[in-house]
Amino acid sequence: MDGVELVLASAVRLSVPLVFAALGEWVAERAGALNISVEGMMLGGAFAAVTGASVTGSPGLGLLFGVAAGLLVAFVHACFSHRLTVNTYVVGLTLNVLVLGLTSFLATRSEPHQVGKQAIPVLSDIPLIGGALFDQRLPAYALVVLVPFAWWLVHRSRWGLEARAAGENPRSADVTGIDVNKRRRQAMLICGVLAGLGGAHLAVGEVGLFNQNMTAGRGYLVIAAVIFGGWTLRGTLAGCLVFGAADAMRLALPALGYQLNPQLLVAAPYLLALVAMTFFASGHRGPAALGVPFVRGVP
């Protein structure tokens, strides 16, 4: 595998956990629910996946544990933000810190558990892109179904229409009989499932072990990817690939013999996220009621 193939394969591999979580964040934000706790969902999913795999001896079951952990964090966030109308930013940051503390305290050494890889015959032999796209860990192939389903759910289903109305004009949505906060809670729970799966894939798909704070801010990159993409699905996916490529360069360049400042390489994905948010956040309009709490009868 030459240098270009190595970087491309690493970029796709590192983008997969971001794409899982970004799909959920995109759904949540289109419903008006800015989910700051996506970092906690991913980290909790990673920890639960490794713990579940260690207990059951099955990495596949570990993925389900990870999904459950992400869903739990989402349920707590949704209840506080959309039932009790607590400030969603405070709730999200609190949950992120709580999950980081709990997973660091509870983390123990365990045997490696990792889901297998599956190369797709013929397609995996395509020059340059075959190995990167068609020789992946098994959970990555679920994106072939999840990406079009997420688009259909938001843009073609009745639920998606109501969720987008809750994100754009919750007052008008409420007048038509839509339960705004219920739709936002449901969108948050969808995000929890997908972000938990993203963290689980990172742990038992790519690494095989749990390390303290192993998501390392990827949840915040996911939020940046949605903004980078102008709150469109294709733009969000492109943002994930860009950030995955930046992370891949950090790992691949030293392996290829290029000597660069290691601190700069570590910071590169996050610097890129800041630049992307600076230029794209002002050029695109997100849902009008994004992050704005809805209380019936309060103007």
Contacts in CASP RR format, 6 or more apart in sequence:
PFRMAT RR
TARGET T0000
AUTHOR 0000-0000-0000
METHOD contacts of the structure
MODEL  1
MDGVELVLASAVRLSVPLVFAALGEWVAERAGALNISVEGMMLGGAFAAV
TGASVTGSPGLGLLFGVAAGLLVAFVHACFSHRLTVNTYVVGLTLNVLVL
GLTSFLATRSEPHQVGKQAIPVLSDIPLIGGALFDQRLPAYALVVLVPFA
WWLVHRSRWGLEARAAGENPRSADVTGIDVNKRRRQAMLICGVLAGLGGA
HLAVGEVGLFNQNMTAGRGYLVIAAVIFGGWTLRGTLAGCLVFGAADAMR
LALPALGYQLNPQLLVAAPYLLALVAMTFFASGHRGPAALGVPFVRGVP
1 9 0 8 1.000
3 252 0 8 1.000
3 256 0 8 1.000
4 128 0 8 1.000
5 128 0 8 1.000
5 131 0 8 1.000
5 132 0 8 1.000
6 252 0 8 1.000
6 255 0 8 1.000
6 256 0 8 1.000
7 245 0 8 1.000
7 248 0 8 1.000
7 249 0 8 1.000
7 252 0 8 1.000
8 128 0 8 1.000
8 129 0 8 1.000
8 132 0 8 1.000
8 248 0 8 1.000
9 131 0 8 1.000
9 132 0 8 1.000
9 135 0 8 1.000
10 247 0 8 1.000
10 248 0 8 1.000
10 251 0 8 1.000
10 252 0 8 1.000
11 132 0 8 1.000
11 241 0 8 1.000
11 244 0 8 1.000
11 245 0 8 1.000
11 247 0 8 1.000
11 248 0 8 1.000
12 132 0 8 1.000
12 133 0 8 1.000
12 136 0 8 1.000
12 241 0 8 1.000
13 132 0 8 1.000
13 136 0 8 1.000
13 206 0 8 1.000
13 248 0 8 1.000
14 206 0 8 1.000
14 244 0 8 1.000
14 247 0 8 1.000
14 248 0 8 1.000
14 251 0 8 1.000
15 240 0 8 1.000
15 241 0 8 1.000
15 243 0 8 1.000
15 244 0 8 1.000
15 245 0 8 1.000
16 136 0 8 1.000
16 137 0 8 1.000
16 139 0 8 1.000
16 140 0 8 1.000
16 143 0 8 1.000
16 198 0 8 1.000
16 201 0 8 1.000
16 206 0 8 1.000
17 42 0 8 1.000
17 198 0 8 1.000
17 199 0 8 1.000
17 201 0 8 1.000
17 202 0 8 1.000
17 206 0 8 1.000
17 218 0 8 1.000
18 218 0 8 1.000
18 219 0 8 1.000
18 221 0 8 1.000
18 222 0 8 1.000
18 225 0 8 1.000
18 240 0 8 1.000
18 243 0 8 1.000
18 244 0 8 1.000
19 143 0 8 1.000
19 147 0 8 1.000
19 237 0 8 1.000
19 240 0 8 1.000
20 143 0 8 1.000
20 146 0 8 1.000
20 194 0 8 1.000
20 195 0 8 1.000
20 196 0 8 1.000
20 197 0 8 1.000
20 198 0 8 1.000
20 199 0 8 1.000
20 201 0 8 1.000
21 38 0 8 1.000
21 41 0 8 1.000
21 42 0 8 1.000
21 191 0 8 1.000
21 194 0 8 1.000
21 195 0 8 1.000
21 196 0 8 1.000
21 198 0 8 1.000
21 199 0 8 1.000
21 218 0 8 1.000
21 219 0 8 1.000
21 222 0 8 1.000
22 222 0 8 1.000
22 225 0 8 1.000
22 226 0 8 1.000
22 236 0 8 1.000
22 237 0 8 1.000
22 239 0 8 1.000
22 240 0 8 1.000
23 146 0 8 1.000
23 147 0 8 1.000
23 150 0 8 1.000
23 194 0 8 1.000
23 233 0 8 1.000
23 236 0 8 1.000
24 35 0 8 1.000
24 38 0 8 1.000
24 150 0 8 1.000
24 190 0 8 1.000
24 191 0 8 1.000
24 192 0 8 1.000
24 193 0 8 1.000
24 194 0 8 1.000
24 195 0 8 1.000
25 35 0 8 1.000
25 38 0 8 1.000
25 191 0 8 1.000
25 195 0 8 1.000
25 222 0 8 1.000
25 223 0 8 1.000
25 225 0 8 1.000
25 226 0 8 1.000
25 236 0 8 1.000
26 150 0 8 1.000
26 154 0 8 1.000
26 226 0 8 1.000
26 231 0 8 1.000
26 233 0 8 1.000
26 236 0 8 1.000
27 150 0 8 1.000
27 153 0 8 1.000
27 154 0 8 1.000
27 163 0 8 1.000
27 187 0 8 1.000
27 190 0 8 1.000
27 191 0 8 1.000
27 194 0 8 1.000
28 34 0 8 1.000
28 35 0 8 1.000
28 184 0 8 1.000
28 187 0 8 1.000
28 188 0 8 1.000
28 190 0 8 1.000
28 191 0 8 1.000
29 35 0 8 1.000
29 226 0 8 1.000
29 231 0 8 1.000
29 286 0 8 1.000
29 287 0 8 1.000
29 290 0 8 1.000
30 154 0 8 1.000
30 160 0 8 1.000
30 163 0 8 1.000
30 164 0 8 1.000
30 167 0 8 1.000
30 187 0 8 1.000
30 231 0 8 1.000
30 287 0 8 1.000
31 160 0 8 1.000
31 163 0 8 1.000
31 164 0 8 1.000
31 166 0 8 1.000
31 167 0 8 1.000
31 183 0 8 1.000
31 184 0 8 1.000
31 186 0 8 1.000
31 187 0 8 1.000
31 188 0 8 1.000
31 287 0 8 1.000
32 166 0 8 1.000
32 167 0 8 1.000
32 184 0 8 1.000
32 187 0 8 1.000
32 287 0 8 1.000
32 289 0 8 1.000
32 290 0 8 1.000
32 291 0 8 1.000
32 292 0 8 1.000
33 78 0 8 1.000
33 81 0 8 1.000
33 82 0 8 1.000
33 88 0 8 1.000
33 184 0 8 1.000
33 185 0 8 1.000
33 187 0 8 1.000
33 188 0 8 1.000
33 191 0 8 1.000
33 291 0 8 1.000
34 88 0 8 1.000
34 89 0 8 1.000
34 223 0 8 1.000
34 290 0 8 1.000
34 291 0 8 1.000
35 41 0 8 1.000
35 74 0 8 1.000
35 77 0 8 1.000
35 88 0 8 1.000
35 92 0 8 1.000
35 188 0 8 1.000
35 191 0 8 1.000
35 223 0 8 1.000
36 88 0 8 1.000
36 89 0 8 1.000
36 91 0 8 1.000
36 92 0 8 1.000
36 93 0 8 1.000
36 96 0 8 1.000
36 223 0 8 1.000
37 73 0 8 1.000
37 74 0 8 1.000
37 77 0 8 1.000
37 91 0 8 1.000
37 92 0 8 1.000
37 93 0 8 1.000
37 95 0 8 1.000
37 96 0 8 1.000
38 191 0 8 1.000
38 192 0 8 1.000
38 195 0 8 1.000
38 219 0 8 1.000
38 220 0 8 1.000
38 222 0 8 1.000
38 223 0 8 1.000
39 96 0 8 1.000
39 99 0 8 1.000
39 215 0 8 1.000
39 217 0 8 1.000
39 218 0 8 1.000
39 219 0 8 1.000
39 220 0 8 1.000
40 70 0 8 1.000
40 73 0 8 1.000
40 95 0 8 1.000
40 96 0 8 1.000
40 99 0 8 1.000
40 100 0 8 1.000
40 195 0 8 1.000
40 215 0 8 1.000
40 219 0 8 1.000
41 69 0 8 1.000
41 70 0 8 1.000
41 73 0 8 1.000
41 74 0 8 1.000
41 99 0 8 1.000
41 191 0 8 1.000
41 192 0 8 1.000
41 195 0 8 1.000
41 196 0 8 1.000
41 199 0 8 1.000
42 70 0 8 1.000
42 195 0 8 1.000
42 196 0 8 1.000
42 198 0 8 1.000
42 199 0 8 1.000
42 202 0 8 1.000
42 215 0 8 1.000
42 218 0 8 1.000
42 219 0 8 1.000
42 222 0 8 1.000
43 96 0 8 1.000
43 99 0 8 1.000
43 100 0 8 1.000
43 103 0 8 1.000
43 199 0 8 1.000
43 213 0 8 1.000
43 214 0 8 1.000
43 215 0 8 1.000
44 66 0 8 1.000
44 69 0 8 1.000
44 70 0 8 1.000
44 73 0 8 1.000
44 99 0 8 1.000
44 103 0 8 1.000
44 196 0 8 1.000
44 199 0 8 1.000
45 65 0 8 1.000
45 66 0 8 1.000
45 67 0 8 1.000
45 69 0 8 1.000
45 70 0 8 1.000
45 195 0 8 1.000
45 196 0 8 1.000
45 197 0 8 1.000
45 198 0 8 1.000
45 199 0 8 1.000
45 200 0 8 1.000
45 203 0 8 1.000
46 66 0 8 1.000
46 103 0 8 1.000
46 196 0 8 1.000
46 199 0 8 1.000
46 200 0 8 1.000
46 202 0 8 1.000
46 203 0 8 1.000
46 210 0 8 1.000
46 214 0 8 1.000
46 215 0 8 1.000
47 69 0 8 1.000
47 103 0 8 1.000
47 106 0 8 1.000
47 107 0 8 1.000
47 203 0 8 1.000
47 210 0 8 1.000
48 62 0 8 1.000
48 65 0 8 1.000
48 66 0 8 1.000
48 68 0 8 1.000
48 69 0 8 1.000
48 70 0 8 1.000
48 200 0 8 1.000
49 59 0 8 1.000
49 62 0 8 1.000
49 63 0 8 1.000
49 65 0 8 1.000
49 66 0 8 1.000
49 69 0 8 1.000
49 199 0 8 1.000
49 200 0 8 1.000
49 203 0 8 1.000
49 204 0 8 1.000
49 210 0 8 1.000
50 62 0 8 1.000
50 110 0 8 1.000
50 113 0 8 1.000
50 203 0 8 1.000
50 204 0 8 1.000
50 208 0 8 1.000
50 209 0 8 1.000
50 210 0 8 1.000
51 62 0 8 1.000
51 65 0 8 1.000
51 110 0 8 1.000
51 210 0 8 1.000
52 61 0 8 1.000
52 62 0 8 1.000
52 65 0 8 1.000
52 66 0 8 1.000
53 59 0 8 1.000
53 60 0 8 1.000
53 61 0 8 1.000
53 62 0 8 1.000
53 65 0 8 1.000
53 113 0 8 1.000
53 204 0 8 1.000
54 110 0 8 1.000
54 111 0 8 1.000
54 113 0 8 1.000
56 62 0 8 1.000
57 113 0 8 1.000
58 113 0 8 1.000
59 113 0 8 1.000
59 114 0 8 1.000
59 115 0 8 1.000
59 116 0 8 1.000
59 204 0 8 1.000
59 205 0 8 1.000
59 208 0 8 1.000
60 115 0 8 1.000
60 204 0 8 1.000
62 113 0 8 1.000
62 200 0 8 1.000
62 204 0 8 1.000
63 115 0 8 1.000
63 139 0 8 1.000
63 197 0 8 1.000
63 200 0 8 1.000
63 201 0 8 1.000
63 204 0 8 1.000
65 200 0 8 1.000
66 196 0 8 1.000
66 197 0 8 1.000
66 199 0 8 1.000
66 200 0 8 1.000
67 193 0 8 1.000
67 196 0 8 1.000
67 197 0 8 1.000
67 200 0 8 1.000
69 196 0 8 1.000
70 192 0 8 1.000
70 193 0 8 1.000
70 195 0 8 1.000
70 196 0 8 1.000
71 189 0 8 1.000
71 192 0 8 1.000
71 193 0 8 1.000
71 196 0 8 1.000
73 95 0 8 1.000
73 99 0 8 1.000
73 192 0 8 1.000
74 188 0 8 1.000
74 189 0 8 1.000
74 191 0 8 1.000
74 192 0 8 1.000
74 193 0 8 1.000
74 195 0 8 1.000
75 189 0 8 1.000
76 95 0 8 1.000
77 88 0 8 1.000
77 91 0 8 1.000
77 92 0 8 1.000
77 95 0 8 1.000
77 188 0 8 1.000
78 184 0 8 1.000
78 185 0 8 1.000
78 188 0 8 1.000
78 189 0 8 1.000
79 185 0 8 1.000
80 86 0 8 1.000
80 91 0 8 1.000
81 87 0 8 1.000
81 88 0 8 1.000
81 91 0 8 1.000
81 184 0 8 1.000
81 188 0 8 1.000
81 293 0 8 1.000
82 181 0 8 1.000
82 182 0 8 1.000
82 184 0 8 1.000
82 185 0 8 1.000
82 188 0 8 1.000
82 293 0 8 1.000
82 294 0 8 1.000
83 181 0 8 1.000
83 185 0 8 1.000
85 293 0 8 1.000
85 295 0 8 1.000
87 293 0 8 1.000
88 291 0 8 1.000
88 293 0 8 1.000
100 213 0 8 1.000
103 210 0 8 1.000
103 212 0 8 1.000
103 213 0 8 1.000
104 212 0 8 1.000
104 213 0 8 1.000
107 210 0 8 1.000
107 211 0 8 1.000
107 212 0 8 1.000
110 209 0 8 1.000
110 210 0 8 1.000
112 208 0 8 1.000
112 209 0 8 1.000
113 204 0 8 1.000
113 208 0 8 1.000
114 137 0 8 1.000
114 204 0 8 1.000
114 205 0 8 1.000
114 207 0 8 1.000
114 208 0 8 1.000
115 137 0 8 1.000
115 138 0 8 1.000
115 139 0 8 1.000
115 204 0 8 1.000
115 205 0 8 1.000
116 137 0 8 1.000
116 138 0 8 1.000
116 205 0 8 1.000
117 135 0 8 1.000
117 136 0 8 1.000
117 137 0 8 1.000
117 138 0 8 1.000
118 135 0 8 1.000
118 136 0 8 1.000
118 137 0 8 1.000
118 138 0 8 1.000
118 141 0 8 1.000
119 131 0 8 1.000
119 134 0 8 1.000
119 135 0 8 1.000
120 134 0 8 1.000
120 135 0 8 1.000
123 130 0 8 1.000
123 133 0 8 1.000
123 134 0 8 1.000
124 130 0 8 1.000
124 131 0 8 1.000
124 134 0 8 1.000
124 135 0 8 1.000
126 133 0 8 1.000
126 134 0 8 1.000
137 201 0 8 1.000
137 205 0 8 1.000
137 206 0 8 1.000
139 197 0 8 1.000
139 200 0 8 1.000
139 201 0 8 1.000
139 205 0 8 1.000
140 201 0 8 1.000
142 197 0 8 1.000
146 194 0 8 1.000
147 233 0 8 1.000
147 237 0 8 1.000
150 233 0 8 1.000
151 233 0 8 1.000
153 159 0 8 1.000
153 160 0 8 1.000
154 160 0 8 1.000
154 163 0 8 1.000
154 164 0 8 1.000
154 233 0 8 1.000
159 183 0 8 1.000
159 186 0 8 1.000
162 173 0 8 1.000
162 178 0 8 1.000
162 183 0 8 1.000
163 183 0 8 1.000
163 184 0 8 1.000
163 186 0 8 1.000
163 187 0 8 1.000
164 287 0 8 1.000
165 172 0 8 1.000
165 173 0 8 1.000
165 176 0 8 1.000
165 178 0 8 1.000
166 173 0 8 1.000
166 178 0 8 1.000
166 180 0 8 1.000
166 183 0 8 1.000
166 184 0 8 1.000
166 289 0 8 1.000
166 294 0 8 1.000
167 173 0 8 1.000
167 184 0 8 1.000
167 287 0 8 1.000
167 288 0 8 1.000
167 289 0 8 1.000
167 290 0 8 1.000
168 287 0 8 1.000
168 288 0 8 1.000
168 289 0 8 1.000
169 288 0 8 1.000
169 289 0 8 1.000
170 180 0 8 1.000
170 289 0 8 1.000
170 292 0 8 1.000
170 294 0 8 1.000
173 180 0 8 1.000
173 183 0 8 1.000
174 180 0 8 1.000
174 294 0 8 1.000
174 296 0 8 1.000
180 294 0 8 1.000
181 294 0 8 1.000
184 294 0 8 1.000
195 219 0 8 1.000
195 222 0 8 1.000
199 215 0 8 1.000
202 214 0 8 1.000
202 215 0 8 1.000
202 218 0 8 1.000
203 209 0 8 1.000
203 210 0 8 1.000
203 214 0 8 1.000
207 214 0 8 1.000
217 270 0 8 1.000
220 270 0 8 1.000
220 273 0 8 1.000
221 243 0 8 1.000
221 269 0 8 1.000
221 270 0 8 1.000
221 273 0 8 1.000
222 240 0 8 1.000
224 239 0 8 1.000
224 243 0 8 1.000
224 273 0 8 1.000
224 276 0 8 1.000
224 277 0 8 1.000
225 235 0 8 1.000
225 236 0 8 1.000
225 239 0 8 1.000
225 240 0 8 1.000
225 242 0 8 1.000
225 243 0 8 1.000
226 236 0 8 1.000
227 276 0 8 1.000
227 277 0 8 1.000
227 280 0 8 1.000
227 281 0 8 1.000
227 284 0 8 1.000
228 235 0 8 1.000
228 236 0 8 1.000
228 238 0 8 1.000
228 239 0 8 1.000
228 242 0 8 1.000
228 273 0 8 1.000
228 276 0 8 1.000
228 277 0 8 1.000
228 280 0 8 1.000
229 235 0 8 1.000
229 236 0 8 1.000
229 238 0 8 1.000
229 239 0 8 1.000
229 280 0 8 1.000
229 284 0 8 1.000
230 236 0 8 1.000
230 280 0 8 1.000
230 284 0 8 1.000
230 286 0 8 1.000
231 284 0 8 1.000
231 286 0 8 1.000
231 287 0 8 1.000
239 276 0 8 1.000
242 272 0 8 1.000
242 276 0 8 1.000
243 269 0 8 1.000
243 272 0 8 1.000
243 273 0 8 1.000
244 269 0 8 1.000
246 268 0 8 1.000
246 269 0 8 1.000
246 272 0 8 1.000
247 268 0 8 1.000
247 269 0 8 1.000
249 265 0 8 1.000
249 268 0 8 1.000
250 265 0 8 1.000
250 266 0 8 1.000
250 268 0 8 1.000
250 269 0 8 1.000
253 260 0 8 1.000
253 265 0 8 1.000
254 260 0 8 1.000
254 262 0 8 1.000
254 265 0 8 1.000
END
